[in-house]
Amino acid sequence: MIVALLYLVLAGAYLLVIPVAVLLYLKLRWYVASSIERVFMYFLVFFFFPGLLVLSPFVNFRPQRRQIQV
């Protein structure tokens, strides 16, 4: 029973909890990340792709509006 509960907790973390944290991190840092940090972001998206795919119908981060200065 404990092993099944452990699997359930790990699956929930992999499919829901960590991908939410990754999405929030990407939203905060996408436009200001350095090249090394961007490689790390791509790794996170690749590694947690199943969870991001599960969350994708519910999350829609649109691009930020550009500020045009005159």
N, C-alpha and C positions, 0 to 999 in steps of 0.2 A: 504494500500500500504506500509506503514512504517513497519507494522508487518511482511509482506511477505519479505521485504528487510532485516529485522532483522533476520528472519529465514534463509535466504540465506547466510548472513554473518556468522552466527553462524555455519551453516552446512559446509561452506567453511573452517572456522577455525578448526572445528573438524576433517574434512576429509583430509585437505591438509596442512594447515599452522603449526599446532601443531605437527602432525606426522613427518614433515620434521625436526622440531626442536628436536624431540625425537630421530630421526635417527642420527642426527649430534651429539647429546649428547652421545648416545650409542657408536658411532664410536670413540669419544674422550676418553671415560672413561671405556670402556669395560675391558681392560686388567689391569687396576690399581685401580678398585673400591673395596671398603671395603665391608664386608658382608651386612651391613645395607644399603649402597648405592645400592648394587645389588638387594636387596629386593625392593627398590624404583624403580629401572629400570624395574624389572618384573611387578610391578604395572602399570607403564606407558605403557608398551607393552600391558598388559591386557586391560587397560582402553581405549587406542587409537587403538585397534586392527583393527577396520574397516578402519581407515585411513591408517594404515600401510599395510593392505591388498590391498588397492587401489594403493599405491605407490610401492608395491613390484615388479611388472614387470619392473619398470624403474630404480630401485636402486639395485646395486649388490656390497656390501662391502665384499671383500674377506678377509680371515684371514691374519694377518701380518706374514711375513716370520720370522722364528726364527733365531736369531743370535747365531751361535755356535762358542764359543771361545775355542781356543786351547792353 
